[in-house]
Amino acid sequence: MENFLSNMGALFENVTNITWQMVVMWIIGAILIYLAIKKEMEPSLLLPMGFGVILVNLPLSGAITQGTEEGALSVLFNAGIANELFPLLLFIGIGAMIDFGPLLSNPKMLLFGAAAQFGIFFAMSMASLLGFELKDAASIGIIGAADGPTSIFVANFFHSNYSAAITVAAYSYMALVPMIQPPVIKMITTKKERMIRMKYEPKDISPAVRILFPILVTMIAGLVAPKSVSLIGFLMFGNLIRECGVLRSLSETAQNVLANLITIFLGITVAVNMNAETFLRWETILIFLLGLIAFVFDTIGGVLFAKLINLFSKNKINPMIGAAGISAFPMASRIVHKMGRDEDPNNFLLMHAAGANVAGQVGSVIAGGLVMTLVSAALGM
């Protein structure tokens, strides 16, 4: 009987290792799962991330490395996150999903994809002023790319101390774009500006142009920002698979099976860094605030750039198009289109906004590469 009680006591001994910090992380994990299921906020990523948070924060969890005993999640992290493999593979799937037709029909939309990255550099500057190391400030600024895989890639490239918080902030704000952008847009535009109509003249884009576009973009981006070659290269390789016309089954696999599988692994594996010791600190709150600032100033930068063009252009651009230049595709373009229809039911902005939105996909990746190139040079990496 005494041995039985002793064995039962040993069985539940691990319960005494529970700390309040672990309980807080369980609650955070439960919130992420709730948002994924009930609110449908990036469910393919937040659900595995939320469950991963719970796995990682169980006392003496076998899911992560404990001493010399390797955990499954730690092995996956080293195999796919530490070397940036998972985000890059996901870019192949994303590239296969993107139709650059609206952008190729109206190439000037590339300018909005560039202007709407202003928040990245503004938040990066703010983070530096608040005392973050340059490598961490650069990683935090990339939250403004509105592109989760790019945020993960850059944070791991710089071995940021806050990669977990940056990842959660990036994907959370991507899901909250419909709540963040409309009030910001209304704050800096007039009703008259929001009612501006834009004539859409679709062009017949030849297969040769569609094939050459990803190749040329990769080459140009690689020459300007060499560090961006893997980011932009994998994105454009996915698009090349889509547009080449002879790999339809591979394109469909990349868009569905590959993208979904990698997203699951990415979500649950990112949670390795979301242990209570590294996540529960004041810097995490600052990172979320800076991420919000980055998103807001992305929107402001795009809208103000459109207004600047209108000062010199005969054919006026609806300033809201500038807000669609962020990478959150297709949410940003749908928001702009809806806001235009709210002001004028006959105003059709979707295709213009879609052009700016896919330009934002390219712009965010190139911006990430530029940040990596410039900061690496500054740090002597």
C-alpha positions in Angstrom: 0.0 0.0 0.0 2.8 2.3 0.9 4.5 1.6 -2.5 1.3 2.3 -4.3 0.8 5.6 -2.6 4.4 6.5 -3.3 4.0 5.7 -7.0 0.8 7.7 -7.2 2.6 10.6 -5.6 5.4 10.4 -8.1 2.8 10.2 -10.9 1.3 13.6 -9.9 4.6 15.2 -8.8 4.9 17.2 -12.0 1.7 19.2 -10.9 3.8 21.0 -8.3 6.0 22.4 -11.1 3.1 24.4 -12.5 3.7 28.2 -12.2 1.3 31.1 -12.7 3.2 32.1 -15.8 2.4 28.8 -17.3 -1.2 29.2 -16.5 -1.2 32.7 -18.2 0.3 31.1 -21.3 -2.4 28.4 -21.3 -4.9 31.2 -21.3 -3.1 32.9 -24.2 -3.1 29.6 -26.1 -6.8 29.2 -25.4 -7.5 32.7 -26.6 -5.7 32.0 -29.9 -7.7 28.8 -30.4 -11.0 30.7 -29.6 -10.1 33.5 -32.1 -9.3 30.8 -34.7 -12.5 28.8 -34.3 -15.1 31.4 -33.1 -13.9 34.5 -34.9 -12.2 32.7 -37.9 -9.1 34.9 -37.5 -6.4 33.2 -39.5 -7.6 29.8 -38.3 -5.1 27.8 -40.2 -2.3 29.4 -38.3 -3.7 30.6 -35.0 -5.3 27.3 -34.1 -2.0 25.2 -34.3 -0.1 28.1 -32.7 -2.5 28.2 -29.8 -2.3 24.5 -29.3 1.4 24.7 -29.6 1.6 27.3 -26.8 -0.2 24.9 -24.5 2.1 22.0 -25.4 5.2 24.1 -24.8 4.1 25.5 -21.5 3.3 22.2 -19.8 5.9 21.6 -17.0 8.8 19.5 -18.2 7.0 19.2 -21.6 8.3 16.3 -23.8 7.3 18.3 -26.9 10.4 20.5 -26.5 14.0 19.7 -25.7 14.6 19.0 -22.0 18.3 18.6 -21.2 19.7 16.0 -23.6 16.3 14.6 -24.6 15.1 16.2 -27.8 11.5 17.1 -28.2 9.5 16.8 -31.4 8.6 20.5 -31.7 12.2 21.5 -31.1 13.4 19.2 -33.8 10.8 20.7 -36.2 11.8 24.2 -35.2 15.5 23.5 -36.0 14.6 21.8 -39.2 12.1 24.4 -40.5 12.1 27.7 -38.6 15.7 28.2 -37.5 16.9 27.9 -41.1 13.9 29.8 -42.5 12.8 26.8 -44.6 9.1 26.7 -43.7 8.4 30.4 -44.5 10.2 30.0 -47.9 8.2 26.9 -48.8 5.1 28.7 -47.8 6.1 31.5 -50.2 5.9 29.0 -53.1 2.3 28.3 -52.2 1.5 32.0 -51.9 3.2 32.8 -55.2 1.1 30.1 -56.9 -2.1 31.7 -55.6 -1.4 35.2 -56.8 -2.7 36.5 -60.1 -0.6 39.5 -61.1 -3.0 40.3 -64.0 -4.5 43.4 -62.4 -1.0 44.7 -61.7 0.3 44.0 -65.2 -2.8 45.8 -66.6 -1.9 48.9 -64.5 1.8 48.8 -63.7 1.8 52.1 -61.9 0.1 50.3 -59.0 3.6 49.1 -58.1 4.2 52.6 -56.7 1.4 52.0 -54.1 2.9 48.7 -53.2 6.1 50.6 -52.3 4.5 53.6 -50.6 2.4 51.3 -48.3 5.6 49.9 -46.7 6.3 53.3 -45.0 5.1 51.8 -41.7 7.9 49.3 -41.6 10.6 51.9 -41.5 8.7 54.2 -39.2 8.1 51.4 -36.6 11.7 50.3 -37.0 12.9 53.9 -36.1 10.4 54.0 -33.2 11.7 50.7 -31.9 15.3 51.9 -32.0 14.4 55.0 -30.1 12.7 52.9 -27.5 15.9 51.1 -26.8 15.6 47.9 -28.9 18.7 46.6 -30.5 18.9 47.3 -34.2 18.4 43.6 -35.2 15.3 43.5 -33.0 14.0 46.9 -34.2 14.3 45.7 -37.8 12.4 42.5 -37.0 9.7 44.5 -35.2 9.4 46.9 -38.1 8.7 44.1 -40.5 5.4 43.4 -38.7 4.2 46.4 -40.8 4.7 44.3 -43.9 1.4 42.7 -43.1 3.0 39.5 -44.2 3.4 36.7 -41.6 6.0 34.5 -43.4 8.2 37.6 -44.1 8.0 38.6 -40.5 9.1 35.1 -39.4 11.8 34.9 -42.0 13.4 38.3 -41.0 13.1 37.7 -37.3 14.9 34.4 -37.6 17.5 35.8 -40.0 18.5 38.3 -37.3 18.0 35.8 -34.5 15.7 38.3 -32.8 15.1 37.9 -29.1 11.4 38.5 -29.7 10.6 36.3 -32.7 7.6 34.7 -30.9 5.9 38.0 -30.1 6.7 39.3 -33.6 5.0 36.3 -35.2 1.9 36.5 -33.1 1.6 40.3 -33.6 2.1 39.9 -37.4 -0.6 37.3 -37.9 -3.0 38.9 -35.3 -2.9 42.3 -37.1 -3.3 40.6 -40.5 -6.5 39.2 -39.2 -7.5 42.6 -37.8 -7.0 44.5 -41.0 -10.8 44.9 -41.5 -10.9 46.6 -38.1 -7.7 48.7 -38.3 -7.9 50.2 -41.8 -11.4 51.7 -42.2 -11.1 54.2 -39.4 -7.6 55.2 -40.4 -8.7 55.7 -44.0 -11.7 57.8 -43.0 -9.6 59.9 -40.7 -7.3 61.1 -43.6 -9.7 61.2 -46.5 -12.9 63.2 -47.3 -16.2 61.8 -48.4 -15.6 63.5 -51.8 -12.2 61.7 -52.2 -13.7 58.4 -51.2 -16.3 58.8 -54.0 -13.8 59.3 -56.8 -14.5 56.8 -59.6 -11.7 55.2 -61.5 -12.2 53.8 -65.0 -10.9 50.2 -65.3 -9.6 49.1 -68.7 -8.5 45.5 -68.5 -5.7 44.5 -70.8 -5.0 41.2 -72.4 -1.8 40.1 -70.8 0.1 37.6 -73.0 1.4 34.3 -71.5 4.9 35.5 -72.3 4.6 38.6 -70.2 3.1 36.6 -67.3 6.1 34.2 -67.5 8.7 36.9 -67.8 7.3 39.0 -64.9 8.4 36.7 -62.0 11.8 36.0 -63.6 12.5 39.7 -64.2 11.2 40.8 -60.7 13.5 38.2 -59.1 16.5 39.4 -61.0 15.9 43.1 -60.4 15.2 42.6 -56.7 18.3 40.3 -56.4 20.5 43.0 -57.9 19.1 45.8 -55.7 18.8 43.8 -52.4 20.7 40.5 -52.6 19.4 39.4 -49.2 15.9 39.3 -50.7 16.7 36.7 -53.3 15.4 33.7 -51.3 12.3 35.6 -50.2 11.3 37.1 -53.6 12.7 34.1 -55.5 10.5 31.5 -53.8 7.5 33.7 -54.1 8.1 34.3 -57.8 9.0 30.6 -58.4 5.5 29.7 -57.1 4.0 32.3 -59.5 6.1 30.9 -62.4 4.6 27.4 -61.7 1.2 29.0 -61.9 1.8 30.9 -65.1 3.9 28.5 -67.1 0.8 26.6 -68.3 2.4 23.1 -68.2 2.5 22.4 -64.4 -1.2 22.8 -63.5 -1.2 19.9 -61.1 1.9 21.2 -59.3 0.4 24.7 -59.2 -2.8 23.3 -57.5 -0.7 21.2 -55.1 1.4 24.3 -54.1 -1.7 26.4 -53.6 -3.5 23.8 -51.5 -1.6 20.8 -50.1 1.8 22.4 -49.7 0.5 25.8 -48.4 -1.9 24.1 -45.9 0.7 21.5 -44.7 3.4 24.1 -44.2 1.0 26.5 -42.4 0.1 23.8 -39.9 3.8 23.0 -39.2 4.7 26.7 -39.1 2.0 27.5 -36.6 2.6 24.7 -34.1 6.4 25.0 -34.5 6.6 28.8 -33.9 5.1 28.1 -30.5 8.5 26.7 -29.4 9.6 30.3 -28.6 6.4 31.1 -26.8 7.4 29.8 -23.4 6.5 31.9 -20.4 10.0 33.0 -19.6 10.5 34.7 -23.0 7.0 35.8 -23.9 5.7 37.3 -20.6 7.6 40.6 -20.4 6.9 44.2 -21.0 8.7 44.2 -24.3 5.9 42.0 -25.7 3.4 44.7 -25.1 5.6 47.3 -26.7 6.0 45.0 -29.8 2.3 44.8 -30.2 1.9 48.5 -29.9 4.7 49.1 -32.4 3.2 46.5 -34.8 -0.1 48.4 -34.6 1.7 51.7 -35.4 3.4 50.0 -38.3 0.1 48.9 -39.8 -1.5 52.4 -39.3 1.4 54.2 -40.9 1.4 51.7 -43.8 -2.1 52.7 -44.5 -1.4 56.4 -44.0 1.7 56.2 -46.3 -0.3 54.6 -49.1 -3.2 57.1 -48.9 -1.0 60.2 -48.7 1.0 59.0 -51.7 -2.2 58.7 -53.7 -3.1 62.2 -52.7 0.3 63.4 -53.7 -0.1 61.9 -57.2 -3.5 63.6 -57.5 -1.8 67.0 -57.2 -0.1 66.4 -60.5 -2.4 64.0 -62.3 -5.3 64.8 -64.6 -7.0 61.4 -64.0 -7.6 61.4 -60.2 -6.9 58.3 -58.2 -9.2 57.4 -55.3 -6.8 57.8 -52.3 -8.2 54.6 -50.7 -6.4 52.6 -53.4 -3.1 53.5 -51.6 -4.3 51.7 -48.5 -4.7 48.5 -50.5 -0.9 48.5 -51.1 -0.2 46.5 -48.0 0.5 42.8 -48.3 -2.7 41.5 -46.6 -4.2 39.9 -49.7 -7.1 39.9 -50.6 -8.5 41.6 -47.4 -7.1 45.0 -48.1 -8.5 45.2 -51.6 -11.9 44.0 -50.4 -12.0 46.6 -47.7 -11.2 49.5 -50.1 -13.8 48.2 -52.6 -16.4 48.0 -49.8 -15.7 51.4 -48.5 -16.0 52.8 -52.0 -19.4 51.1 -52.5 -20.5 52.4 -49.1 -20.0 56.0 -50.3 -21.2 55.3 -53.9 -23.0 52.0 -54.7 -22.0 52.3 -58.3 -18.3 52.8 -57.6 -16.3 49.7 -58.5 -12.7 49.8 -57.2 -12.0 46.1 -56.7 -9.6 45.6 -59.7 -7.6 48.8 -59.0 -7.4 47.8 -55.4 -6.4 44.2 -56.3 -3.6 45.6 -58.5 -2.2 47.7 -55.5 -2.7 44.7 -53.2 -0.6 42.2 -55.2 2.0 45.0 -55.6 2.0 45.1 -51.8 2.9 41.4 -51.8 5.9 42.1 -53.9 6.7 45.4 -52.1 6.6 43.8 -48.6 9.1 41.0 -49.6 11.4 43.5 -51.3 11.2 45.8 -48.2 12.1 42.8 -46.0 15.1 42.1 -48.2 16.2 45.8 -48.1 15.9 45.8 -44.4 18.0 42.6 -44.2 20.6 44.0 -46.6 20.9 47.4 -44.9 20.9 46.2 -41.3 23.3 43.4 -42.1 25.7 45.9 -43.5 25.3 48.2 -40.5 25.9 45.3 -38.1 28.7 43.8 -40.2 26.9 40.5 -40.6 
